[in-house]
Amino acid sequence: MTAAATSPRSTRAQVVLRTAAAVLGGYGFCWGFIALALAGLHALDMPFHDAEHLAAMFGLLLYVGVFCWAFFTPGLVRAWCVLAGGGAAMAGAASLLQMALLG
């Protein structure tokens, strides 16, 4: 291991980037999940407000899980790719499902 890899500045940057991935990436991932779950549950004939509350409850539990996962996964790039990519994919799928339901 090199001295640069263990310097306080490098460690501080890693902590900041992991925290940003956990907070921001986790938020985006859960936002996409909630949107997709809400659209999917409503498509399965669940009343809108029931689907909304159920999706939000599961989204909160998911946020805690992905927040912790972002710190424990070995690669920072993997954390950002999974959280940002997964959130974007679920948000896109939710948008398509909502358009299909409305049109």
MARKOL-251054 format. One record per atom (N, C-alpha, C, O, CB): z, x, y; atom name; residue in one letter; residue number from 1. Coordinates in nm, 3 decimals, padded with zeros to 5 digits. Glycine has a CB too. Example, Ala and Ser with C-alpha at 12.3 -4.5 7.8 and 13.67 -1.06 7.14 Angstrom:
- 00.780;01.319;-00.569;N;A;1
- 00.780;01.230;-00.450;CA;A;1
- 00.780;01.320;-00.330;C;A;1
- 00.846;01.424;-00.332;O;A;1
- 00.905;01.131;-00.447;CB;A;1
- 00.708;01.285;-00.225;N;S;2
- 00.714;01.367;-00.106;CA;S;2
- 00.787;01.290;00.003;C;S;2
- 00.804;01.341;00.114;O;S;2
- 00.572;01.408;-00.060;CB;S;2
***
This chain:
- 00.000;00.084;-00.117;N;M;1
- 00.000;00.000;00.000;CA;M;1
- 00.000;00.089;00.124;C;M;1
- 00.072;00.189;00.129;O;M;1
- 00.121;-00.096;-00.001;CB;M;1
- -00.079;00.053;00.222;N;T;2
- -00.087;00.134;00.343;CA;T;2
- 00.021;00.092;00.441;C;T;2
- 00.081;-00.015;00.430;O;T;2
- -00.225;00.121;00.407;CB;T;2
- 00.043;00.179;00.538;N;A;3
- 00.145;00.150;00.639;CA;A;3
- 00.104;00.032;00.726;C;A;3
- 00.188;-00.045;00.772;O;A;3
- 00.171;00.273;00.726;CB;A;3
- -00.028;00.017;00.748;N;A;4
- -00.076;-00.093;00.832;CA;A;4
- -00.054;-00.229;00.765;C;A;4
- -00.035;-00.330;00.833;O;A;4
- -00.224;-00.074;00.864;CB;A;4
- -00.058;-00.231;00.633;N;A;5
- -00.042;-00.357;00.562;CA;A;5
- 00.101;-00.409;00.567;C;A;5
- 00.125;-00.529;00.551;O;A;5
- -00.086;-00.341;00.417;CB;A;5
- 00.196;-00.319;00.590;N;T;6
- 00.336;-00.360;00.593;CA;T;6
- 00.399;-00.350;00.731;C;T;6
- 00.520;-00.364;00.746;O;T;6
- 00.415;-00.278;00.497;CB;T;6
- 00.317;-00.326;00.833;N;S;7
- 00.373;-00.313;00.968;CA;S;7
- 00.426;-00.447;01.016;C;S;7
- 00.379;-00.552;00.972;O;S;7
- 00.267;-00.259;01.066;CB;S;7
- 00.524;-00.445;01.106;N;P;8
- 00.579;-00.571;01.158;CA;P;8
- 00.474;-00.658;01.226;C;P;8
- 00.481;-00.781;01.219;O;P;8
- 00.691;-00.542;01.255;CB;P;8
- 00.379;-00.595;01.293;N;R;9
- 00.274;-00.672;01.361;CA;R;9
- 00.187;-00.746;01.259;C;R;9
- 00.153;-00.862;01.281;O;R;9
- 00.187;-00.579;01.447;CB;R;9
- 00.152;-00.680;01.149;N;S;10
- 00.072;-00.743;01.045;CA;S;10
- 00.149;-00.856;00.977;C;S;10
- 00.093;-00.961;00.949;O;S;10
- 00.028;-00.639;00.941;CB;S;10
- 00.275;-00.834;00.951;N;T;11
- 00.359;-00.936;00.889;CA;T;11
- 00.374;-01.056;00.981;C;T;11
- 00.367;-01.170;00.936;O;T;11
- 00.496;-00.878;00.853;CB;T;11
- 00.395;-01.030;01.107;N;R;12
- 00.409;-01.139;01.205;CA;R;12
- 00.282;-01.222;01.213;C;R;12
- 00.288;-01.345;01.220;O;R;12
- 00.444;-01.082;01.345;CB;R;12
- 00.167;-01.155;01.212;N;A;13
- 00.039;-01.227;01.218;CA;A;13
- 00.020;-01.312;01.093;C;A;13
- -00.028;-01.425;01.101;O;A;13
- -00.078;-01.129;01.233;CB;A;13
- 00.058;-01.259;00.977;N;Q;14
- 00.046;-01.337;00.852;CA;Q;14
- 00.134;-01.461;00.856;C;Q;14
- 00.093;-01.567;00.810;O;Q;14
- 00.084;-01.250;00.732;CB;Q;14
- 00.254;-01.447;00.909;N;V;15
- 00.345;-01.562;00.918;CA;V;15
- 00.289;-01.667;01.013;C;V;15
- 00.295;-01.787;00.984;O;V;15
- 00.485;-01.517;00.964;CB;V;15
- 00.234;-01.623;01.125;N;V;16
- 00.176;-01.717;01.221;CA;V;16
- 00.055;-01.788;01.160;C;V;16
- 00.041;-01.910;01.176;O;V;16
- 00.134;-01.645;01.351;CB;V;16
- -00.031;-01.715;01.091;N;L;17
- -00.149;-01.775;01.030;CA;L;17
- -00.112;-01.869;00.915;C;L;17
- -00.175;-01.973;00.898;O;L;17
- -00.242;-01.667;00.980;CB;L;17
- -00.013;-01.833;00.838;N;R;18
- 00.033;-01.922;00.729;CA;R;18
- 00.095;-02.049;00.786;C;R;18
- 00.074;-02.159;00.735;O;R;18
- 00.134;-01.850;00.638;CB;R;18
- 00.173;-02.032;00.893;N;T;19
- 00.235;-02.149;00.955;CA;T;19
- 00.128;-02.241;01.014;C;T;19
- 00.138;-02.363;01.002;O;T;19
- 00.333;-02.106;01.065;CB;T;19
- 00.027;-02.183;01.078;N;A;20
- -00.082;-02.263;01.133;CA;A;20
- -00.158;-02.335;01.021;C;A;20
- -00.195;-02.452;01.036;O;A;20
- -00.179;-02.175;01.214;CB;A;20
- -00.180;-02.266;00.909;N;A;21
- -00.247;-02.330;00.796;CA;A;21
- -00.163;-02.444;00.743;C;A;21
- -00.215;-02.551;00.712;O;A;21
- -00.276;-02.229;00.684;CB;A;21
- -00.033;-02.422;00.732;N;A;22
- 00.055;-02.526;00.677;CA;A;22
- 00.061;-02.647;00.769;C;A;22
- 00.050;-02.761;00.722;O;A;22
- 00.196;-02.470;00.655;CB;A;22
- 00.078;-02.624;00.899;N;V;23
- 00.095;-02.736;00.992;CA;V;23
- -00.039;-02.802;01.024;C;V;23
- -00.054;-02.923;01.003;O;V;23
- 00.161;-02.687;01.122;CB;V;23
- -00.135;-02.726;01.072;N;L;24
- -00.262;-02.784;01.115;CA;L;24
- -00.352;-02.821;00.997;C;L;24
- -00.408;-02.930;00.992;O;L;24
- -00.335;-02.686;01.206;CB;L;24
- -00.365;-02.728;00.903;N;G;25
- -00.446;-02.758;00.785;CA;G;25
- -00.387;-02.870;00.701;C;G;25
- -00.459;-02.955;00.649;O;G;25
- -00.463;-02.634;00.700;CB;G;25
- -00.255;-02.870;00.688;N;G;26
- -00.188;-02.976;00.615;CA;G;26
- -00.206;-03.111;00.683;C;G;26
- -00.224;-03.213;00.616;O;G;26
- -00.041;-02.945;00.601;CB;G;26
- -00.200;-03.112;00.815;N;Y;27
- -00.222;-03.236;00.889;CA;Y;27
- -00.363;-03.290;00.866;C;Y;27
- -00.382;-03.408;00.839;O;Y;27
- -00.198;-03.214;01.039;CB;Y;27
- -00.462;-03.202;00.877;N;G;28
- -00.601;-03.243;00.855;CA;G;28
- -00.626;-03.291;00.713;C;G;28
- -00.698;-03.388;00.690;O;G;28
- -00.694;-03.129;00.888;CB;G;28
- -00.566;-03.222;00.617;N;F;29
- -00.582;-03.261;00.477;CA;F;29
- -00.521;-03.399;00.452;C;F;29
- -00.581;-03.483;00.387;O;F;29
- -00.517;-03.156;00.384;CB;F;29
- -00.402;-03.420;00.505;N;C;30
- -00.335;-03.549;00.485;CA;C;30
- -00.401;-03.660;00.564;C;C;30
- -00.402;-03.775;00.520;O;C;30
- -00.187;-03.539;00.524;CB;C;30
- -00.457;-03.629;00.679;N;W;31
- -00.530;-03.729;00.756;CA;W;31
- -00.651;-03.777;00.676;C;W;31
- -00.677;-03.897;00.669;O;W;31
- -00.575;-03.671;00.892;CB;W;31
- -00.724;-03.683;00.616;N;G;32
- -00.838;-03.720;00.532;CA;G;32
- -00.794;-03.800;00.410;C;G;32
- -00.861;-03.896;00.372;O;G;32
- -00.913;-03.596;00.488;CB;G;32
- -00.682;-03.761;00.349;N;F;33
- -00.631;-03.834;00.233;CA;F;33
- -00.593;-03.976;00.271;C;F;33
- -00.627;-04.071;00.200;O;F;33
- -00.511;-03.761;00.173;CB;F;33
- -00.521;-03.991;00.381;N;I;34
- -00.477;-04.125;00.422;CA;I;34
- -00.597;-04.213;00.455;C;I;34
- -00.599;-04.330;00.418;O;I;34
- -00.384;-04.115;00.544;CB;I;34
- -00.696;-04.157;00.523;N;A;35
- -00.816;-04.235;00.556;CA;A;35
- -00.888;-04.279;00.429;C;A;35
- -00.931;-04.394;00.418;O;A;35
- -00.911;-04.153;00.645;CB;A;35
- -00.902;-04.188;00.333;N;L;36
- -00.970;-04.221;00.208;CA;L;36
- -00.890;-04.320;00.125;C;L;36
- -00.946;-04.415;00.070;O;L;36
- -00.998;-04.095;00.127;CB;L;36
- -00.760;-04.299;00.116;N;A;37
- -00.675;-04.391;00.039;CA;A;37
- -00.675;-04.530;00.102;C;A;37
- -00.681;-04.630;00.031;O;A;37
- -00.531;-04.336;00.030;CB;A;37
- -00.669;-04.536;00.233;N;L;38
- -00.669;-04.665;00.302;CA;L;38
- -00.800;-04.739;00.276;C;L;38
- -00.799;-04.858;00.242;O;L;38
- -00.649;-04.646;00.453;CB;L;38
- -00.912;-04.670;00.291;N;A;39
- -01.041;-04.734;00.267;CA;A;39
- -01.057;-04.774;00.121;C;A;39
- -01.108;-04.882;00.091;O;A;39
- -01.155;-04.641;00.308;CB;A;39
- -01.014;-04.687;00.030;N;G;40
- -01.027;-04.718;-00.111;CA;G;40
- -00.940;-04.834;-00.156;C;G;40
- -00.984;-04.920;-00.232;O;G;40
- -00.993;-04.597;-00.192;CB;G;40
- -00.816;-04.836;-00.108;N;L;41
- -00.727;-04.946;-00.145;CA;L;41
- -00.774;-05.079;-00.086;C;L;41
- -00.764;-05.183;-00.150;O;L;41
- -00.585;-04.917;-00.100;CB;L;41
- -00.824;-05.073;00.037;N;H;42
- -00.875;-05.195;00.099;CA;H;42
- -01.001;-05.243;00.026;C;H;42
- -01.025;-05.363;00.014;O;H;42
- -00.905;-05.171;00.249;CB;H;42
- -01.082;-05.149;-00.021;N;A;43
- -01.201;-05.185;-00.098;CA;A;43
- -01.164;-05.251;-00.231;C;A;43
- -01.241;-05.330;-00.286;O;A;43
- -01.288;-05.061;-00.123;CB;A;43
- -01.046;-05.218;-00.282;N;L;44
- -00.998;-05.279;-00.406;CA;L;44
- -00.920;-05.408;-00.381;C;L;44
- -00.841;-05.451;-00.464;O;L;44
- -00.910;-05.180;-00.482;CB;L;44
- -00.944;-05.469;-00.266;N;D;45
- -00.889;-05.598;-00.227;CA;D;45
- -00.738;-05.598;-00.200;C;D;45
- -00.674;-05.702;-00.211;O;D;45
- -00.918;-05.697;-00.334;CB;D;45
- -00.682;-05.484;-00.164;N;M;46
- -00.544;-05.483;-00.119;CA;M;46
- -00.545;-05.522;00.029;C;M;46
- -00.633;-05.476;00.103;O;M;46
- -00.476;-05.343;-00.141;CB;M;46
- -00.452;-05.603;00.074;N;P;47
- -00.448;-05.637;00.217;CA;P;47
- -00.439;-05.510;00.303;C;P;47
- -00.375;-05.411;00.265;O;P;47
- -00.330;-05.731;00.246;CB;P;47
- -00.503;-05.515;00.420;N;F;48
- -00.517;-05.396;00.503;CA;F;48
- -00.384;-05.330;00.535;C;F;48
- -00.369;-05.209;00.517;O;F;48
- -00.588;-05.431;00.632;CB;F;48
- -00.286;-05.406;00.581;N;H;49
- -00.159;-05.347;00.622;CA;H;49
- -00.079;-05.293;00.504;C;H;49
- -00.007;-05.195;00.518;O;H;49
- -00.076;-05.449;00.698;CB;H;49
- -00.091;-05.355;00.389;N;D;50
- -00.027;-05.300;00.269;CA;D;50
- -00.092;-05.168;00.230;C;D;50
- -00.023;-05.072;00.195;O;D;50
- -00.036;-05.401;00.152;CB;D;50
- -00.225;-05.163;00.235;N;A;51
- -00.296;-05.040;00.204;CA;A;51
- -00.261;-04.931;00.304;C;A;51
- -00.246;-04.814;00.268;O;A;51
- -00.448;-05.064;00.202;CB;A;51
- -00.249;-04.969;00.430;N;E;52
- -00.215;-04.873;00.535;CA;E;52
- -00.078;-04.811;00.511;C;E;52
- -00.062;-04.689;00.519;O;E;52
- -00.219;-04.940;00.673;CB;E;52
- 00.019;-04.893;00.481;N;H;53
- 00.155;-04.843;00.460;CA;H;53
- 00.166;-04.760;00.332;C;H;53
- 00.233;-04.657;00.331;O;H;53
- 00.254;-04.958;00.455;CB;H;53
- 00.100;-04.804;00.226;N;L;54
- 00.104;-04.728;00.101;CA;L;54
- 00.036;-04.592;00.118;C;L;54
- 00.088;-04.491;00.070;O;L;54
- 00.036;-04.807;-00.011;CB;L;54
- -00.077;-04.589;00.185;N;A;55
- -00.147;-04.463;00.207;CA;A;55
- -00.063;-04.369;00.293;C;A;55
- -00.060;-04.248;00.268;O;A;55
- -00.284;-04.488;00.273;CB;A;55
- 00.004;-04.422;00.393;N;A;56
- 00.088;-04.339;00.480;CA;A;56
- 00.208;-04.284;00.404;C;A;56
- 00.247;-04.169;00.424;O;A;56
- 00.135;-04.420;00.601;CB;A;56
- 00.267;-04.364;00.317;N;M;57
- 00.381;-04.315;00.238;CA;M;57
- 00.340;-04.201;00.145;C;M;57
- 00.408;-04.099;00.137;O;M;57
- 00.443;-04.429;00.155;CB;M;57
- 00.227;-04.219;00.076;N;F;58
- 00.179;-04.112;-00.010;CA;F;58
- 00.134;-03.991;00.071;C;F;58
- 00.148;-03.877;00.027;O;F;58
- 00.065;-04.162;-00.099;CB;F;58
- 00.078;-04.015;00.190;N;G;59
- 00.036;-03.906;00.276;CA;G;59
- 00.152;-03.820;00.322;C;G;59
- 00.139;-03.698;00.332;O;G;59
- -00.036;-03.960;00.396;CB;G;59
- 00.266;-03.882;00.349;N;L;60
- 00.384;-03.806;00.389;CA;L;60
- 00.433;-03.718;00.275;C;L;60
- 00.469;-03.602;00.296;O;L;60
- 00.495;-03.900;00.434;CB;L;60
- 00.434;-03.772;00.154;N;L;61
- 00.473;-03.691;00.038;CA;L;61
- 00.374;-03.577;00.014;C;L;61
- 00.414;-03.465;-00.018;O;L;61
- 00.483;-03.780;-00.088;CB;L;61
- 00.247;-03.607;00.032;N;L;62
- 00.144;-03.505;00.014;CA;L;62
- 00.159;-03.395;00.119;C;L;62
- 00.139;-03.277;00.088;O;L;62
- 00.004;-03.567;00.023;CB;L;62
- 00.193;-03.431;00.242;N;Y;63
- 00.208;-03.332;00.348;CA;Y;63
- 00.317;-03.230;00.313;C;Y;63
- 00.299;-03.110;00.335;O;Y;63
- 00.241;-03.400;00.482;CB;Y;63
- 00.427;-03.277;00.261;N;V;64
- 00.534;-03.186;00.221;CA;V;64
- 00.484;-03.090;00.113;C;V;64
- 00.513;-02.971;00.116;O;V;64
- 00.658;-03.265;00.171;CB;V;64
- 00.409;-03.144;00.018;N;G;65
- 00.356;-03.059;-00.089;CA;G;65
- 00.257;-02.955;-00.040;C;G;65
- 00.267;-02.839;-00.078;O;G;65
- 00.290;-03.145;-00.192;CB;G;65
- 00.161;-02.995;00.042;N;V;66
- 00.061;-02.898;00.088;CA;V;66
- 00.121;-02.801;00.190;C;V;66
- 00.075;-02.688;00.202;O;V;66
- -00.060;-02.971;00.150;CB;V;66
- 00.223;-02.845;00.263;N;F;67
- 00.292;-02.754;00.355;CA;F;67
- 00.354;-02.639;00.276;C;F;67
- 00.338;-02.523;00.313;O;F;67
- 00.401;-02.830;00.436;CB;F;67
- 00.424;-02.671;00.169;N;C;68
- 00.485;-02.567;00.085;CA;C;68
- 00.378;-02.484;00.015;C;C;68
- 00.390;-02.362;00.006;O;C;68
- 00.580;-02.631;-00.019;CB;C;68
- 00.273;-02.552;-00.035;N;W;69
- 00.168;-02.480;-00.105;CA;W;69
- 00.099;-02.376;-00.016;C;W;69
- 00.062;-02.269;-00.064;O;W;69
- 00.065;-02.578;-00.158;CB;W;69
- 00.084;-02.407;00.113;N;A;70
- 00.017;-02.313;00.204;CA;A;70
- 00.094;-02.182;00.215;C;A;70
- 00.034;-02.078;00.242;O;A;70
- 00.002;-02.377;00.342;CB;A;70
- 00.225;-02.185;00.196;N;F;71
- 00.303;-02.061;00.202;CA;F;71
- 00.306;-01.988;00.069;C;F;71
- 00.321;-01.866;00.066;O;F;71
- 00.445;-02.092;00.245;CB;F;71
- 00.290;-02.060;-00.042;N;F;72
- 00.303;-01.997;-00.173;CA;F;72
- 00.172;-01.956;-00.236;C;F;72
- 00.171;-01.879;-00.332;O;F;72
- 00.373;-02.090;-00.264;CB;F;72
- 00.060;-02.005;-00.184;N;T;73
- -00.068;-01.965;-00.242;CA;T;73
- -00.095;-01.818;-00.207;C;T;73
- -00.062;-01.774;-00.097;O;T;73
- -00.184;-02.056;-00.190;CB;T;73
- -00.154;-01.742;-00.300;N;P;74
- -00.169;-01.599;-00.276;CA;P;74
- -00.263;-01.563;-00.161;C;P;74
- -00.240;-01.464;-00.092;O;P;74
- -00.216;-01.534;-00.400;CB;P;74
- -00.368;-01.641;-00.139;N;G;75
- -00.466;-01.603;-00.038;CA;G;75
- -00.465;-01.696;00.082;C;G;75
- -00.466;-01.818;00.068;O;G;75
- -00.603;-01.601;-00.098;CB;G;75
- -00.462;-01.637;00.200;N;L;76
- -00.463;-01.716;00.322;CA;L;76
- -00.598;-01.786;00.342;C;L;76
- -00.603;-01.900;00.388;O;L;76
- -00.432;-01.628;00.442;CB;L;76
- -00.706;-01.718;00.306;N;V;77
- -00.838;-01.778;00.319;CA;V;77
- -00.851;-01.898;00.225;C;V;77
- -00.909;-02.000;00.262;O;V;77
- -00.949;-01.674;00.289;CB;V;77
- -00.797;-01.886;00.105;N;R;78
- -00.799;-01.997;00.011;CA;R;78
- -00.724;-02.117;00.068;C;R;78
- -00.769;-02.231;00.056;O;R;78
- -00.738;-01.954;-00.124;CB;R;78
- -00.610;-02.093;00.129;N;A;79
- -00.532;-02.203;00.187;CA;A;79
- -00.612;-02.275;00.294;C;A;79
- -00.618;-02.398;00.295;O;A;79
- -00.399;-02.150;00.246;CB;A;79
- -00.674;-02.199;00.386;N;W;80
- -00.753;-02.262;00.491;CA;W;80
- -00.873;-02.336;00.435;C;W;80
- -00.905;-02.446;00.480;O;W;80
- -00.799;-02.157;00.592;CB;W;80
- -00.940;-02.277;00.337;N;C;81
- -01.058;-02.343;00.279;CA;C;81
- -01.022;-02.472;00.208;C;C;81
- -01.090;-02.573;00.224;O;C;81
- -01.128;-02.249;00.181;CB;C;81
- -00.916;-02.470;00.130;N;V;82
- -00.876;-02.591;00.057;CA;V;82
- -00.830;-02.698;00.155;C;V;82
- -00.871;-02.814;00.143;O;V;82
- -00.764;-02.559;-00.044;CB;V;82
- -00.745;-02.662;00.249;N;L;83
- -00.690;-02.762;00.340;CA;L;83
- -00.795;-02.816;00.437;C;L;83
- -00.809;-02.937;00.452;O;L;83
- -00.573;-02.702;00.419;CB;L;83
- -00.868;-02.728;00.503;N;A;84
- -00.968;-02.774;00.599;CA;A;84
- -01.089;-02.837;00.528;C;A;84
- -01.137;-02.942;00.569;O;A;84
- -01.014;-02.657;00.688;CB;A;84
- -01.136;-02.773;00.423;N;G;85
- -01.250;-02.826;00.349;CA;G;85
- -01.218;-02.957;00.279;C;G;85
- -01.297;-03.051;00.282;O;G;85
- -01.298;-02.725;00.249;CB;G;85
- -01.102;-02.962;00.216;N;G;86
- -01.061;-03.084;00.148;CA;G;86
- -01.039;-03.199;00.245;C;G;86
- -01.078;-03.313;00.218;O;G;86
- -00.935;-03.060;00.070;CB;G;86
- -00.977;-03.169;00.358;N;G;87
- -00.956;-03.272;00.460;CA;G;87
- -01.087;-03.324;00.516;C;G;87
- -01.104;-03.445;00.534;O;G;87
- -00.871;-03.217;00.574;CB;G;87
- -01.180;-03.233;00.543;N;A;88
- -01.310;-03.275;00.595;CA;A;88
- -01.388;-03.356;00.491;C;A;88
- -01.453;-03.455;00.525;O;A;88
- -01.392;-03.154;00.638;CB;A;88
- -01.382;-03.314;00.366;N;A;89
- -01.453;-03.387;00.260;CA;A;89
- -01.396;-03.528;00.242;C;A;89
- -01.470;-03.624;00.228;O;A;89
- -01.446;-03.309;00.128;CB;A;89
- -01.263;-03.538;00.242;N;M;90
- -01.201;-03.671;00.226;CA;M;90
- -01.227;-03.759;00.348;C;M;90
- -01.249;-03.879;00.333;O;M;90
- -01.050;-03.657;00.202;CB;M;90
- -01.224;-03.701;00.467;N;A;91
- -01.253;-03.780;00.587;CA;A;91
- -01.398;-03.828;00.586;C;A;91
- -01.426;-03.942;00.624;O;A;91
- -01.226;-03.697;00.715;CB;A;91
- -01.489;-03.742;00.543;N;G;92
- -01.629;-03.783;00.532;CA;G;92
- -01.649;-03.892;00.428;C;G;92
- -01.723;-03.988;00.452;O;G;92
- -01.715;-03.665;00.498;CB;G;92
- -01.583;-03.878;00.313;N;A;93
- -01.593;-03.981;00.209;CA;A;93
- -01.533;-04.114;00.258;C;A;93
- -01.586;-04.221;00.229;O;A;93
- -01.522;-03.935;00.080;CB;A;93
- -01.423;-04.107;00.332;N;A;94
- -01.362;-04.228;00.386;CA;A;94
- -01.454;-04.295;00.487;C;A;94
- -01.463;-04.418;00.490;O;A;94
- -01.227;-04.195;00.452;CB;A;94
- -01.521;-04.216;00.568;N;S;95
- -01.615;-04.271;00.666;CA;S;95
- -01.731;-04.341;00.595;C;S;95
- -01.773;-04.450;00.636;O;S;95
- -01.668;-04.160;00.758;CB;S;95
- -01.784;-04.279;00.491;N;L;96
- -01.893;-04.342;00.415;CA;L;96
- -01.847;-04.471;00.347;C;L;96
- -01.920;-04.570;00.345;O;L;96
- -01.948;-04.244;00.311;CB;L;96
- -01.727;-04.469;00.293;N;L;97
- -01.674;-04.588;00.227;CA;L;97
- -01.651;-04.700;00.329;C;L;97
- -01.678;-04.817;00.299;O;L;97
- -01.543;-04.554;00.155;CB;L;97
- -01.602;-04.666;00.446;N;Q;98
- -01.581;-04.767;00.550;CA;Q;98
- -01.713;-04.826;00.596;C;Q;98
- -01.722;-04.947;00.619;O;Q;98
- -01.506;-04.706;00.669;CB;Q;98
- -01.816;-04.743;00.610;N;M;99
- -01.947;-04.795;00.648;CA;M;99
- -02.003;-04.888;00.541;C;M;99
- -02.066;-04.989;00.572;O;M;99
- -02.045;-04.680;00.675;CB;M;99
- -01.979;-04.853;00.414;N;A;100
- -02.026;-04.939;00.305;CA;A;100
- -01.952;-05.072;00.304;C;A;100
- -02.010;-05.176;00.274;O;A;100
- -02.009;-04.868;00.170;CB;A;100
- -01.824;-05.069;00.337;N;L;101
- -01.746;-05.192;00.341;CA;L;101
- -01.788;-05.283;00.456;C;L;101
- -01.788;-05.406;00.443;O;L;101
- -01.598;-05.160;00.352;CB;L;101
- -01.824;-05.223;00.568;N;L;102
- -01.860;-05.302;00.686;CA;L;102
- -02.006;-05.347;00.684;C;L;102
- -02.040;-05.451;00.740;O;L;102
- -01.834;-05.222;00.811;CB;L;102
- -02.090;-05.270;00.621;N;G;103
- -02.232;-05.301;00.629;CA;G;103
- -02.287;-05.347;00.502;C;G;103
- -02.406;-05.377;00.493;O;G;103
- -02.309;-05.186;00.674;CB;G;103
***
